[in-house]
Amino acid sequence: MNKATQSAAEAIADIGDGASLAVGGFGLSGVPNTLIAALLARGVRGLQVVSNNCGVDGAGLGTLLAAGRIARVTGSYIGENKEFARQYLGGELEVELVPQGTLAERLRAGGCGIPAFFTPAGVGTQVADGGLPRRYAADGRVAEPSPAKEIRTFGGLEHVLEYGITTDFALVRAAQGDRYGNLVFSKASRNFNPLAAMAGRVTVAEVEELVEPGEIDPDAVHLPGVFVQRVVVLTPGQAADKQIEKRTVRG
């Protein structure tokens, strides 16, 4: 039951080339930076990443991207990373764009054992009809368009078929956790971290504060430990590593 590991390097030691990863975070909030850094140091390549966004230049998943370690991204927002755009448009990166709410539900569904579901989101667009560029050729042509999806009508409204997502591993960050893997997330970091954790077959959580089992009120648990296999306790410096995507100053 004690899921605490000695280090981030130990916790991700079995993530190999070509592994699929669900990674938590919303913008730069709740990003598992310490686990990402350990993965970068490990040198694995060809990663298939599922995350709301792929970090920014020089931060979050952007560090793995810049090092050429990511082969495929499934996400909903890609607008803050110039290197992402360069690799995508240059044919170096495969990208599956998903509406944000659909991505959240696909992760949740996969974690709950639901293989597929129908949603009205995307009907009448390239999300449903196909044609979104998944990969470009080096000369700018669309080398691989997204396929058309099944459409069915429920209650007089058309819905598109979407599939649940499961991954080999999940990397998440929590504000608080115990040795059993029960986790509490802070504010915006709760958006995608619990869903990513549910989707991973092996979930690794870095926690800012480790407490003993029973110290977290059961009603306060955001993600039960059944979804978490490994816990990494952050140092004070690592816990304080919380970058701001866009700083706004009022005069």
Secondary structure by P-SEA (a helix, b strand, c coil): cccccccccccccccccbbbbbcccccccccaaaaaaaaaaaccccccccccccccccccaaaaaaaccccccccccccccaaaaaaaaaccbbbbbccaaaaaaaaaaaaacccccccccccccccccccccccccccccccccbbbbbbbbcccbbbbbbbbbbccccccccccccccccccccccccccaaaaaaaccbbbbbbccccccccccccccccccccccbbbbbcccccccccccbbbbcc
